[in-house]
Amino acid sequence: MALQTGRFVVYVAFDFVILSLFGFTSTAWASGSPNVMSLLQPYDFLYYSGVRAYFNKEWGKAAELLEKSITTKESLFRVRRQCHDDCMAAGREDRVEADDRLCMWDLWALDWVQQRAECLRYCIGHSVTPVGQLPVSNDIEYEFGTRNPYNFLQVTYYKLEKLQRAASAAHTYFVANPTHLEMRNNIEKYRRMAGVTEEDFQDREIHNEKHWVLYDAALQHEATAEWEQAAETWKACVNETLRQTEECRVQCEVASQRLPEDRGVDSVDGVFEKAAALSLSLLSCRQSCVTHVATRPGRISAQEDFLPTQLEHLHIAQFKAGDISGALKTLRALLLFYPSDKDSLDNLQLYHETLGGDTDSQSTQAPQEIVTYIKRALQEKKLLYFGMESLDFSFTDPDLWTPEDVVPESLREIWSTEKEKMNEKIKEGEQQEEVDDSGFFAGGPVPRVGVTITMDDEMLNGTNRVVLDGVMTEKECDRILQLASVAASLGDGYRGRRSPHTPHETFEGLTVLRAVKLAQDGLVNQSDTKLLHELGERAQTLLHSYFRSPSGLFITFTHLVCRTAVTGDQKGRLDLSHPVHVDNCLLEPETKQCWKEPPAFIHRDLSAILYLNDNFDGGELFFTNRDAKTVTARVKPSCGRLVGFSSGPVNPHGVTAVTRGRRCALALWFTKEKLYRDMEREEAEAVWAADGQSVVKTDEEAEGGAAASRNARSQATKEKKRERVRVTGGRDEL
């Protein structure tokens, strides 16, 4: 709308005020209204009815009503959005005509807003019952926000023996409640049930999280130096973030609103005062969409500067992909948020110089959608701060980039103090000392002759890290290397993808159980297979003692892996053989958070790598801070060298590129929970037992370092009698 700047600020609020008043008591028009039974029912009523059926153990009825409450809520949001778009389109021509008669704009605006409000009321009333249009309670908003309907559904479907649906509901709930221990255990049980596959663990709310899916994919492309793909994915992420934000803002406007006193606002007298308070509440709702979209499911707080962060990643990816013009345009957008940022200004100068200072580069502007986003946000903030100053309205600004001149002088001191506190808190979070809550305490004895401690916590600049040498002999290394060359499979554990981490290297793997089966068929040496198995026990004994584990330590997965540099494809490599990660949680370098939730292997407590050779270039293990950039220690592989470390967020790590030759190592993970022990090892032992062979193990080793009355083979037999389905580890090698 082409309006004078001075008038625009006033009429933005005026639009919201009148629309809110006309839309507050939305009801379907009696004239031409369809049958009420064919309209969308209130989803809160359907939910409560489903919960009531659940507690009455009416499982079929409960499933039907709970599912209907979810689909009705989604349908209601779609109807509101469609009506919003249709009514906006219907009034667009009248709005353009009004520009030619600005002297009568006030009267025209009142008439247009009234018509738009009635259009929305009529449109929504043809799809939703009058009761269904009323605001739901805070309790219902909380229930659906925490995905509690899926909690009820997973039990309901389990009772109905619909295990695939139960698994999907359980996973959907767990994504938003990653610390829910009972649900985590339920998911593990579903994984072991017949007929349930990994494909059944689908997040049913993924349509609301596409921007996070893109965000994670873009970070992955960056980690592997796939800059063109990273740029495209970051661009899609920005667009999806803007779309999700707009969708949230539309729902703020179109949904029926509660009056100020129903929102907990102090008593407001007079229709104009109520209109002003309601208008400010709507603006506040729109501003809060920034926080809503920037909060991952299951998180308490939002990621600060979510959109500017994406733009920063985007312009860097575009620059590294060779798209300087695109990088310049994106950087212009970033400067709209932080116009005086020194790094951005330096990059701007660099881009101009790279383009030769041509005229086009000087006139390049930020994308229009970002310009509109900034302009609209600043207009709303000015109105909200005016409400804080003049009407005692409460507002929390969701953005760190808000310029000081938007804030009234009377509020500026308080605003500056709060902003400074926030910045100090962020800095303290970045500088705080890492605390390892794994329960391990490095520095115990090494119970094997010939094994020496080469590097400890101090030398590795970290917590619960160790390098032990002499764990294997040269002859043993050669035997396992020969086993790998004969039996390892391309892409093992990654669905056969020969280069799952980087196109510049091929990946091969071998598990103990597969080696045993190959030995049965006479394809590999039986003694080499037993050595592979015994090396896991050897590492377990050493690390259980050194890290002074107060409880049992069980092997949860063993994987012999080799990475081979692709001949003639190594020039100018900037990627890693394995990107920086944490073994038992999902690392977010930007926020320095690590989330213990799937697909991370949250049951892993201790990690280890037993190296087999050093006749290759690159392939060093390195540790970093949580920023995934600051390297704190490096370890060069060599035969018989064992690196052990706790699997949690104090030990982010990666592997440098293998640029020549073949790097082989035995990757091992350990757990303190017996439930997650490696059943494949026990199956391998059962195979040997069936052939009349034995694997010498002490009771202490069988019970993970704690004395016990039965060995692993007897325990496997007991589990087999219970017909327990085997739990397999994940191929997330180090």
Buried (B, 14 or more C-beta within 10 A) or exposed (E): EEBEEEBEBEBBBBBBBBBBBBBBEBBBEEEEBEEEEEBBBBBBBBBBBBBEBBEEEBBEBBBBBBBBBBEBBBBBBEBBBBBBEEBBEEBEEEBEEBEEEEEEBEEBBEBBBBBBBBBBBBBBBBBBBBEBBBBBEEEBEEBBEBBBBBBBBBBBBBBBEBBBBBBBBBBBBBBBBBEBEEBBEBBEBBBEBEEBEEEBBBBBBEEBBBBBBBBBBBBBBBBBBBBBBBBBBBBBBBBBBBBBBBBBBBBBBBBBBBBBEEBEBEEBEEEEEBBBBBBBBBBBBBBBBBBBBBBBBBBEEBBBBBBBBBBBBBBBBBBBBEBBBBBBBBBBBBBBBBEEBEEBBEBBEBBBEBBEEEEEBEEBEBBEBBBEBBEEBBBBBBBBBBBBBEEEBEBEBBBBBBEEEBBBEEEBEEBEEEBEEEEEEBEEEEEEEEEBEBBBBBEBEBEBEEBEBBBBBEEBEBBBBBBBBBBBEEEBBBBBBEBBEBBBBBBBBBEEEBBBBBEBBBBBBBBBBBBBBBBBEEEBBBEBBBBBBBBBBBBBBBBBBBBEBEBBBBBBBBBBBBBBBBEEEBEEBEBBBBBBBBBBBBBBBBBBBBBBBBEBBBBBBBBBBBBBBBEBBBBBBBBBBBEBEEBBBEBEBBBBBBBBBBBBBBBBBBBBBBBBBBBBBBBBBBBBBBEBBBBBBBBBBBBBBEEEEEBEBEEBBBBBBBEBEEBBBBBBBEBBEEEEBBBBBBBBBB
